[in-house]
Amino acid sequence: MLGSAVLAVLLYLGVLRQQPAATEEYPIQGFDVSHHQGDVQWHKISPQKYAFVYLKATEGGDFKDRKFQDNWLKAREHGFLVGAYHFYRLCRDGAIQAENFIATVPKKSDSLPPVIDLEYDSNCINTYTKEQLLREIQIMHDMLYQHYEKQPIFYVSKAFYNMVLTESFKQTPLWVREYQGKPQLAGQPKWLFWQHTNQGQTKGIHTPVDLNVFYGNSKQWQHFLTDNAIQPTRLEPNQKK
């Protein structure tokens, strides 16, 4: 058996790689990108393989992702179903963050619901009490719901959900980051999307990329689109389930 020190070195060097979480039972795949992926070559990526794409748009009260507008236009031009997400800063008021997102992300009837990325942040976690933080998140949630007329989604890390969101926002769909297996959150809430790796590889993107799946089959995906007033996509013969 390898000693712990040797094992740590091998993991650091990437000699031993973590096995990806099994996702075979979820046929609807997608990915998400930000400026960290650089120039995405959208023409090399298949909209048939990836049913949905999320783009980082904003962060906090004033940060705007420098690649968002370019990614938004090109992804839509190449036939992708596109949505945008906001990285929520726990130090900032919800209304200010909502205004930043709304000023940046176009309101399009065929876009996917907006996403609020909620993660543990040790630098900001003590700015508000838990009750105050939940109120600020509620404010942003409600402002996005009212403006885009689509139910927002919460992207969550396990730590943040279990510490802050448990028993709250029970009607808000969840997009869970979990790389060790299927999402397991306190209270076992249902999830909508699952980010199962941040080390994905795909043609057209030169860096590792986050890969995601939708909870359900192709028919359920069509229902999700219809519920969000998005024209359902045409199913290929081998996609009908």
N, C-alpha and C positions, 0 to 999 in steps of 0.2 A: 504494500500500500504506500501511496505517496505521503510524505510528511506534509504537515500543514503549510510550512514555509514554501516548499517546492510547489505544492498545489496552488498557493496564492500567486506565485510567479507565473505559472503556466496560464492561470486564468487572466492575469494582467496582460500577458503577451498574446492572448487569444488562441493559444494552442488547444486549450480545452474550451469548447463553446457550449453554451447552454442549449439544451434541446428546445425548439420552439413549441409553444402550446398547440395542442391538436385543434384544428379548426375545420376539419373535413366535412362536418355535418352542417356547416353554414355556407351555402353556395354564393351568397351575395357578398362580394368583396369590395373594399374601397381603400383609399389611403388619404393621408393628410400631409400638407407641406407648408413651409414658411420660407423666409429668406435664407434659412440655413441650408436649404437644398439648392441654392443658387439658381441658375437658369435651367428651368425644366423644359425639356424638349417634348412638348405636348403631342406633336405629330407622331412620335414614336411609341406612345402609350395607347393601349386599346380601350376604348369606352365599353367594348363588349366584355372585357375581362374585369374592369373596375366599374361597378355600377354607381359609385358615388365618390366624390372628392370633397374634402374640406380644406379650406385655405385659412391660414392665420391672417386676420385683418388688423387687429388692434390689441393693445395691452394697456391696462391702467387708464389714466385720464387723458393722456396725450400722445402715447406712442402709436405709430401707424407702421405696419410692416411694409418695408420698401418694395417688396415684390408682389404685394397683394393685387394692385390694380392690373399689373401685367398678367399675373396668373389668372385672375378672374376673367379677363377678356379672352385670353387664349384658351383656357380650359373650356369655356362656353362655346367658343368658335369651333372647337374640335369635338363637340357633341357630348361632353361630360355633364352629368347632373352635379351641380356645384352648390356648396354652402360655405359659410364663413364662421370663424370662431374668434372669441375674445378671451385673452388671458387675463383673468380677474386678479387685480392686486388687492390684497386684503387690507392695505393701508388707505385706500381711496374710497370716496363715497360712491355708492351704486349709481346715482343719477349722473354724475360726471362721467363715469365709465360707459354708461348707456349712450350718452350724448356723443362720445368719441366714436363708438361703434356705428351709431346711426348716421353720423356725418361721413363715414367712410364706406359703408357697405350699401350698395344700391338696393332698393326695394323692387324685387322681381318676383312675379307670381310663380315662375318656374324654378325658383331657387329652393334649396333645402332649408329646413328650419335653422334659425341662428343657434349657436352653441356658446355657452359660458363655461370656460375652462376653470375649474375650481381645484386648487391644489394647496397642500400644506406649504407655508412659507414662514420659516422661523424668524425672518427679519420683520414680518408684519403681523404675525398671528396674535400678538397681544395688543394691537392698536385698538380693537373694539372688544367688548365682551361678546360671548357667544350670541346672546340675544340681539345685541346691536348689529353684529355681523349678519345674522340671519335677516334682519330687517333691511339692511343695505343690499343684500343679494336679492331679496324680494322686490325691492324697488327697481333694480336693473331688469330682473325677470319680467316684471309687469310692463315696463317701458318698451322692451323689445317685443313682447307679445302684442301690445297695442299698436306699435308702429308696423311690424311686419305681418301681423295677422296670422301668425303661425306659432304653435306651442314651442317655446325654446327648449333646448336640451341641455342638460348639465353633463359636461365631461368631468369625471372625478377620479382622483387617486383613492386607493383604499384608505390611507391614513386620514385624508380630509373628510371623506364620507363618514367614517366611523367616529371621528372626533366631533364633527360639526353637524352633518346633515341627517344623521339617523333620526327617524321619526318626523322629519320635516320634508316639505315639498313632495308629498307622496304621489302627486299627479304629474310630476315632471319627469320625462323620460331620462334614462341614464346611459351615458357612454362611459364605460369603465376601462381604465388602464390596468391590465393585469398580464404579466409575462410568465407567470409560473404555472398557469393552468386556467381553467374557467373562472370567471369572476365570482368571488365569494365575499359578500359584504354583510355587515351586521344587519340582522333582520331578514336576510335573503330577499332583497327587493328584485323585481324583474329588471333586466337591462335591455337596452335597444341596440347599442353598438358595443363592440368589444375591440379595444386596441390590444392586439396580442403580441406585437413585437415592435421595437423601434429600430430594428436592424434589418428591415426588409430590403430586397434588391429588385429593381425593375428597370427594364429598358427605358431610356429617356431621362432617368434621374441618376446622377453620378455619385450621389452620397447615399448612405443608409436612409431609409424612409420608414415612417410609421405605417403599419398595415392594420386594417380593421375588417371586421365582419359585422353583418346585420343579423339580429336574432330572428331567424325565420327562413322560409323558403321563398321561391320566386313569386308565388301567389300572394304571400303575406307582404312581400315587398311592394307589389302592385297596390295592395290595400293601403300601405303606409303612404305611398305617393298620392293616391286619391284623397286620403284624409288631409293631405297638405295642399290640396288643389293643384297638384302637379299631374300633367298628362302622363298616364302610365306608359312605360316603355314597351316596345314590341318584344315579345318573348320568342327566342329562337326555339326550334323544335326540341333540342336537348336541354332547354332550360325549364320546360313545363313540368312543374312538380305540384 
